[in-house]
Amino acid sequence: MRTGLRPPAGDHERYLWTDAFAVCDFLELFRQKHDEEYLRYATVLIDQVHLALGRYRDDDMRRGWISGLDEETARLHPTAGGLRIGKPLKERGAGEPIDERLEWDRDGQYFHYLTKWMHALCQAAFLAGETAYARWAAELGEAAFKGFARRSSSDEIAGVYWKMSTDLSRPLVAATGLHDALDGFISFREARNAAKTLANVEATGLSAAIEPLSLLCRYGNWTTDDPLGLGGLLFDACRLCRLPDAGLNDVRVVEQLMDGCRNGLTSLLAGRQLSWPAAHRLAFRELGLAIGLRALPIIADAVARDRSRFGRRPALGRTLNLLLPYESLSEKIISFWMLHAQHRDANWLAHQNINEVMLATALIPDTFLSVGEV
């Protein structure tokens, strides 16, 4: 896995999504092997991400931390202004028309990348026993909600912007992400739990954000045949089943997520997308599905054990019984892309960093699929 830790990567080589997965992978290796070197890799990577993506780019006229805090204070609160994506091009200027093709390569902030980093920080807080990580996860969630919340004319939360400027002052893509509210609802709960459990911090800003995000999730249609999207839904359902502060609405959401995943997997397999030639597929998206499929037994076990929460939902048990055989698809996806990783063909190398880290997570997913105790 190419993480840029030895030697330290430059500013342009940090990418928030891949780094979040890499932190979880290092933590899982530490958990399995009891080798402090892997824990050190995880903590050094966290520091590098904050120092690079918590600041303005080298080619930006603005300087310093994007939170606007002075150097000493910002190092104590490195996530207070959010974190850049790490794209190769700087963000679109305020008066510059959007070019949809170029926008994919332009920097800024993505809500669903921030929630992945919150998750990585929470895992690091538990496994490293470092309370600062839990506080930083909570502060990142508060900054994300303040910057990304899309308000109606009556000042109610109507959605979550897809992409914001680096300083969170304006939307770069005003569309609403399909799963961003769900990601926030669960990740904010996870960060609140970590902050309370480890740092005895109430994270009241997160609590104020969770309720409106919950309302956005209540009647969501989660059906998608996108492999990465399906993997993300399974990841979210897994965390929701394992969070300690569960409520009745959680059970409804888990049931809706499982229904959406069943419909989405049926559609995906009917289209035979996983049988296409590698040149017409994207490894990291399919490996995201492989990671999510590894969560199915965890979800089924949580539902079976917690009868007080899930016992009145027999339809959920039936849906899970239909989904569980799909877990074997994970190994097929991993085996297919492992060959391409070994041969280092052009299709694999085109997205090498994200492909490698997603493959690593698919092979050792336990810490990534956890909400604290593995």
Wavefront OBJ file of the C-alpha trace (Angstrom):
o trace
v 0.000 0.000 0.000
v 1.533 3.296 -1.105
v 0.906 5.756 1.747
v 3.681 8.305 1.299
v 4.920 7.869 4.869
v 8.479 6.861 3.969
v 9.604 9.358 2.787
v 6.833 11.799 3.789
v 4.520 12.629 0.889
v 4.163 16.115 -0.465
v 1.007 18.172 -0.067
v -0.334 17.043 -3.440
v -0.090 13.357 -2.520
v -2.479 13.366 0.419
v -6.036 12.312 -0.466
v -8.616 12.205 2.310
v -10.605 9.157 1.154
v -7.627 6.829 0.655
v -5.951 8.067 3.824
v -9.068 7.315 5.907
v -9.079 3.721 4.705
v -5.310 3.457 5.198
v -5.575 4.558 8.839
v -8.129 1.803 9.486
v -5.907 -0.747 7.729
v -2.863 0.163 9.833
v -4.984 -0.048 12.970
v -6.260 -3.482 11.972
v -2.700 -4.707 11.370
v -1.761 -3.364 14.801
v -4.722 -5.185 16.343
v -3.855 -8.462 14.633
v -0.083 -8.441 14.981
v 0.380 -6.414 18.196
v 3.184 -4.562 16.429
v 3.493 -0.944 17.606
v 5.007 0.036 14.259
v 1.600 -0.223 12.585
v 0.058 1.988 15.245
v 2.820 4.501 14.635
v 2.055 4.463 10.916
v -1.590 5.230 11.663
v -0.816 8.143 13.991
v 1.850 9.625 11.693
v -0.586 9.430 8.783
v -3.239 11.256 10.805
v -0.753 14.038 11.558
v 0.294 14.293 7.912
v -3.306 14.544 6.725
v -4.102 17.317 9.161
v -0.954 19.273 8.316
v -1.579 18.992 4.572
v -5.368 18.948 4.123
v -6.196 21.155 7.100
v -4.300 23.990 5.410
v -4.721 25.878 2.171
v -2.908 24.507 -0.864
v 0.514 25.754 -1.906
v -1.008 27.235 -5.093
v -3.756 29.076 -3.172
v -3.313 32.789 -2.460
v -4.645 32.137 1.041
v -2.249 30.809 3.629
v -2.390 28.927 6.891
v -5.096 26.712 8.361
v -8.473 26.717 6.621
v -10.135 27.106 10.025
v -8.613 30.576 10.291
v -7.083 29.693 13.658
v -3.538 30.694 14.553
v -0.825 28.051 14.289
v -0.737 27.040 17.945
v -4.520 26.822 18.355
v -5.021 25.111 14.993
v -2.641 22.288 15.910
v -4.848 21.645 18.943
v -7.987 21.744 16.765
v -6.796 20.630 13.284
v -10.244 19.634 12.007
v -12.140 22.743 13.138
v -12.395 24.106 9.583
v -12.912 20.781 7.840
v -10.340 19.117 5.566
v -9.622 19.453 1.869
v -10.261 16.539 -0.485
v -6.733 16.554 -1.905
v -7.646 16.772 -5.606
v -4.882 17.666 -8.105
v -6.401 21.002 -9.225
v -7.290 23.940 -7.005
v -10.950 24.752 -6.481
v -13.013 26.676 -9.028
v -12.972 30.425 -8.530
v -16.088 32.209 -7.274
v -16.890 33.719 -10.670
v -15.661 30.814 -12.776
v -18.277 28.766 -14.686
v -18.479 25.095 -13.805
v -16.890 22.531 -16.103
v -18.374 19.195 -15.040
v -15.413 17.177 -16.308
v -12.817 19.373 -14.630
v -14.801 19.606 -11.398
v -13.967 15.977 -10.579
v -10.283 16.968 -10.414
v -10.785 20.210 -8.494
v -10.219 20.577 -4.768
v -12.666 21.662 -2.106
v -14.445 19.632 0.559
v -16.706 16.571 0.221
v -19.091 15.754 3.060
v -18.777 11.992 2.574
v -14.974 12.247 2.736
v -15.193 14.142 6.015
v -17.421 11.439 7.499
v -14.914 8.766 6.430
v -12.172 10.678 8.217
v -14.369 11.055 11.302
v -14.770 7.280 11.270
v -11.006 6.736 10.978
v -10.370 9.131 13.866
v -12.887 7.289 16.040
v -11.183 3.958 15.352
v -7.799 5.512 16.172
v -9.196 6.960 19.389
v -10.306 3.541 20.622
v -7.328 1.480 19.464
v -4.628 4.033 20.327
v -6.362 5.200 23.494
v -5.900 8.812 22.345
v -8.797 11.022 23.430
v -7.744 13.898 21.162
v -8.776 11.877 18.114
v -12.314 11.551 19.481
v -12.495 15.304 20.090
v -11.183 16.005 16.589
v -13.798 13.698 15.071
v -16.534 15.591 16.910
v -15.119 18.980 15.881
v -14.939 17.822 12.272
v -18.582 16.754 12.364
v -19.636 20.107 13.762
v -17.698 21.959 11.052
v -19.122 19.683 8.350
v -22.721 20.213 9.414
v -22.309 23.962 9.705
v -20.726 24.182 6.258
v -22.701 21.597 4.286
v -26.237 21.853 5.687
v -28.614 23.026 2.965
v -31.342 25.162 4.506
v -34.812 25.912 3.190
v -36.410 29.356 3.108
v -37.842 28.585 6.555
v -34.314 27.758 7.817
v -35.016 24.026 8.107
v -32.381 21.492 7.002
v -33.398 20.406 3.517
v -30.329 18.413 2.531
v -26.554 18.284 2.400
v -24.531 19.973 -0.348
v -22.411 17.615 -2.411
v -19.263 19.757 -2.549
v -18.183 22.925 -0.784
v -15.328 25.354 -1.229
v -12.182 24.826 0.822
v -13.219 27.457 3.362
v -16.839 26.143 3.438
v -18.142 29.550 2.369
v -19.978 28.504 -0.828
v -21.219 25.342 -2.549
v -19.167 24.202 -5.532
v -21.731 21.544 -6.477
v -25.131 22.408 -5.048
v -26.705 18.999 -5.663
v -27.538 16.807 -2.700
v -25.578 13.600 -2.287
v -27.758 10.464 -2.355
v -26.374 9.004 0.882
v -24.714 12.010 2.551
v -27.475 12.619 5.111
v -27.347 8.928 6.082
v -23.552 9.074 6.335
v -23.800 12.105 8.575
v -26.554 10.669 10.753
v -24.484 7.570 11.535
v -20.995 9.125 11.595
v -22.101 11.921 13.918
v -23.594 9.323 16.270
v -20.349 7.362 16.128
v -18.259 10.453 16.884
v -20.581 11.508 19.701
v -20.253 8.064 21.268
v -16.444 8.123 20.979
v -16.205 11.632 22.428
v -18.459 10.725 25.351
v -16.880 7.331 26.020
v -13.223 8.289 25.714
v -13.009 12.025 26.374
v -16.135 12.621 28.472
v -17.145 15.291 25.968
v -20.865 15.755 25.309
v -20.443 17.068 21.711
v -23.661 19.081 21.900
v -23.074 20.453 18.395
v -23.296 16.932 16.995
v -26.436 16.182 18.985
v -28.103 19.251 17.478
v -27.208 18.022 13.980
v -28.273 14.391 14.403
v -32.026 15.015 14.672
v -32.452 16.909 11.356
v -30.239 14.361 9.592
v -32.394 11.610 11.076
v -35.485 13.241 9.593
v -33.834 13.333 6.162
v -33.155 9.589 6.433
v -36.589 8.561 7.649
v -38.156 8.012 4.235
v -35.066 7.476 2.137
v -35.071 5.315 -0.969
v -31.764 3.480 -0.708
v -31.941 1.319 -3.841
v -28.843 1.643 -6.008
v -26.980 -0.737 -8.309
v -23.701 1.178 -7.993
v -21.198 -1.207 -6.353
v -19.515 1.454 -4.229
v -22.877 2.860 -3.182
v -24.100 -0.600 -2.173
v -20.937 -1.186 -0.183
v -21.445 2.124 1.579
v -25.027 1.235 2.530
v -23.900 -2.076 4.026
v -21.111 -0.281 5.909
v -23.634 2.206 7.285
v -26.093 -0.526 8.287
v -23.289 -2.391 10.053
v -22.341 0.655 12.113
v -25.962 1.449 12.902
v -26.481 -2.069 14.273
v -23.397 -1.759 16.482
v -23.924 1.723 17.911
v -24.914 1.610 21.583
v -27.393 4.511 21.644
v -29.966 2.915 19.363
v -33.580 3.976 18.954
v -36.690 2.688 17.198
v -35.946 4.775 14.115
v -32.617 2.938 13.737
v -34.455 -0.352 13.285
v -36.607 1.168 10.551
v -33.555 2.577 8.794
v -31.700 -0.761 8.959
v -34.758 -2.481 7.483
v -34.934 0.096 4.676
v -31.210 -0.234 4.000
v -31.423 -4.019 3.750
v -34.379 -3.766 1.366
v -32.462 -1.277 -0.758
v -29.368 -3.502 -0.806
v -31.383 -6.573 -1.793
v -33.013 -4.704 -4.684
v -29.718 -3.103 -5.709
v -27.751 -6.353 -5.675
v -30.460 -8.068 -7.707
v -30.275 -5.299 -10.303
v -26.464 -5.265 -10.330
v -26.204 -8.996 -10.921
v -28.984 -8.980 -13.507
v -26.966 -6.476 -15.511
v -23.931 -8.785 -15.354
v -21.699 -5.792 -14.650
v -19.320 -7.959 -12.620
v -18.742 -10.119 -15.697
v -17.634 -7.287 -17.959
v -14.003 -7.076 -19.109
v -11.760 -5.323 -16.564
v -11.213 -2.404 -18.950
v -14.892 -1.444 -18.520
v -14.896 -1.713 -14.713
v -13.445 0.243 -11.783
v -11.659 -1.824 -9.167
v -12.121 0.542 -6.231
v -15.884 0.732 -6.721
v -16.259 -3.040 -6.780
v -13.876 -3.462 -3.855
v -16.089 -1.041 -1.941
v -18.900 -3.530 -2.486
v -16.627 -6.375 -1.361
v -15.956 -4.518 1.907
v -19.666 -3.959 2.488
v -20.539 -7.588 1.776
v -18.121 -8.612 4.532
v -20.455 -6.761 6.911
v -23.465 -9.004 6.209
v -22.684 -11.640 8.884
v -22.018 -8.872 11.413
v -25.405 -7.292 10.679
v -27.181 -10.663 10.826
v -25.505 -11.501 14.129
v -26.443 -8.140 15.655
v -30.066 -8.560 14.581
v -30.236 -12.127 15.904
v -28.680 -11.243 19.285
v -30.595 -8.050 20.041
v -34.151 -9.332 20.196
v -35.331 -6.295 22.149
v -34.543 -4.061 19.181
v -35.065 -6.285 16.167
v -37.399 -9.032 17.404
v -40.529 -7.299 16.151
v -39.156 -7.011 12.624
v -39.482 -10.524 11.133
v -39.292 -9.085 7.611
v -35.773 -7.854 8.393
v -34.661 -11.355 9.309
v -36.115 -12.733 6.091
v -34.338 -10.070 4.042
v -31.038 -10.827 5.746
v -31.467 -14.538 4.999
v -31.821 -13.616 1.340
v -28.770 -11.347 1.475
v -26.340 -13.563 3.399
v -25.498 -15.840 0.428
v -24.194 -12.759 -1.386
v -21.270 -12.584 1.046
v -19.412 -15.099 -1.132
v -19.451 -12.519 -3.919
v -16.908 -10.573 -1.865
v -14.246 -13.259 -2.332
v -14.931 -13.412 -6.068
v -14.441 -9.652 -6.411
v -11.265 -9.724 -4.319
v -9.802 -12.657 -6.276
v -10.554 -10.997 -9.613
v -8.848 -7.733 -8.727
v -5.985 -9.369 -6.852
v -4.778 -10.792 -10.169
v -4.822 -7.336 -11.748
v -2.973 -5.892 -8.748
v -0.263 -8.544 -9.076
v 0.110 -8.011 -12.829
v -0.085 -4.208 -12.398
v -1.978 -3.773 -15.649
v -2.903 -0.357 -17.027
v -6.468 -0.475 -15.727
v -5.230 -1.111 -12.185
v -2.457 1.480 -12.322
v -4.844 4.201 -13.554
v -6.260 4.402 -10.001
v -3.471 2.637 -8.150
v -3.612 4.371 -4.765
v -7.346 4.035 -4.192
v -7.416 0.537 -5.703
v -4.682 -0.691 -3.376
v -6.145 0.750 -0.197
v -9.631 -0.576 -0.984
v -8.171 -4.015 -1.720
v -6.288 -3.939 1.589
v -9.466 -3.012 3.472
v -11.430 -5.768 1.743
v -8.797 -8.263 2.930
v -8.713 -7.009 6.552
v -12.037 -5.200 7.108
v -12.686 -5.673 10.830
v -11.483 -2.302 12.140
v -13.107 -0.444 9.265
v -16.440 -2.155 9.993
v -16.206 -1.407 13.714
v -17.527 1.494 15.777
v -14.939 1.129 18.520
v -14.506 -2.274 20.086
v -13.612 -4.723 17.280
l 1 2 3 4 5 6 7 8 9 10 11 12 13 14 15 16 17 18 19 20 21 22 23 24 25 26 27 28 29 30 31 32 33 34 35 36 37 38 39 40 41 42 43 44 45 46 47 48 49 50 51 52 53 54 55 56 57 58 59 60 61 62 63 64 65 66 67 68 69 70 71 72 73 74 75 76 77 78 79 80 81 82 83 84 85 86 87 88 89 90 91 92 93 94 95 96 97 98 99 100 101 102 103 104 105 106 107 108 109 110 111 112 113 114 115 116 117 118 119 120 121 122 123 124 125 126 127 128 129 130 131 132 133 134 135 136 137 138 139 140 141 142 143 144 145 146 147 148 149 150 151 152 153 154 155 156 157 158 159 160 161 162 163 164 165 166 167 168 169 170 171 172 173 174 175 176 177 178 179 180 181 182 183 184 185 186 187 188 189 190 191 192 193 194 195 196 197 198 199 200 201 202 203 204 205 206 207 208 209 210 211 212 213 214 215 216 217 218 219 220 221 222 223 224 225 226 227 228 229 230 231 232 233 234 235 236 237 238 239 240 241 242 243 244 245 246 247 248 249 250 251 252 253 254 255 256 257 258 259 260 261 262 263 264 265 266 267 268 269 270 271 272 273 274 275 276 277 278 279 280 281 282 283 284 285 286 287 288 289 290 291 292 293 294 295 296 297 298 299 300 301 302 303 304 305 306 307 308 309 310 311 312 313 314 315 316 317 318 319 320 321 322 323 324 325 326 327 328 329 330 331 332 333 334 335 336 337 338 339 340 341 342 343 344 345 346 347 348 349 350 351 352 353 354 355 356 357 358 359 360 361 362 363 364 365 366 367 368 369 370 371 372 373 374
